């Protein structure tokens, strides 16, 4: 009976070690994915600038007497759905990094 209990305890500790290793690997992968998603922000910020430039060009076509105004002076704005689309890599990357860090720290503590 005691040998069976020892075998069960050894099996459980082996499973615990495997679970810890898997969670640490998942945490590292989530961190890498989060950093990769942050890199997409450079692409989306460029696209937001292009969107603003197109808006400004259209404004200057519609208002030929106000060609000297900058984007901020015209009162134009980026719609909320466009802003959400262009800012989503920041939010997704941050969430992935937080989850990855929590996986790693929960297993190392």
Protein Blocks (a to p, Z undefined) as FASTA:
>chain_A
ZZmmmmmmmmmmmmmmmmmmmmmmmmmmmmmmmmmmmmmmmmmmmmmmmmmmmmmmmmmm
mmmmlmmbcfklnopacdfklmmmmmmmmmmmmmmmmmmmmmmmmmmZZ
